Amino acid sequence: MSYALSVIKSIQRGTINHSGSGTTTTATITAVVLGKSHCSLLGTRTEETDLNKAMATVYLTNTTTVTCQLASTPGSGNGRTNFEVVEYF
């Protein structure tokens, strides 16, 4: 797919709050077509002192789920990761 020649159909932004119980957390979005969508990491905020616990990746798990994968289990529930999903026509 050539994103440069495509028209944007929708933009969804959100925040995933990290818990201290694991490295994977999800958020629910309005359904998109996976082959016509792109998920971007907008930034991560944390009070962790270990940089490995602040490293995050976001991706579309399915048509309605964005997953945030952290490099290590956070020590506290004070972290947040922001994401954006753009769907094209």
HELIX and SHEET records of a PDB file:
HELIX    1   1 TYR A    3  LEU A    5  5                                   3    
HELIX    2   2 LEU A   34  LYS A   36  5                                   3    
HELIX    3   3 LEU A   51  LYS A   53  5                                   3    
SHEET    1   A 3 ILE A   8  ASN A  17  0                                        
SHEET    2   A 3 ARG A  80  TYR A  88 -1                                        
SHEET    3   A 3 SER A  37  ARG A  45 -1                                        
SHEET    1   B 3 THR A  24  THR A  28  0                                        
SHEET    2   B 3 THR A  65  LEU A  70 -1                                        
SHEET    3   B 3 ALA A  56  ASN A  62 -1                                        
END                                                                             
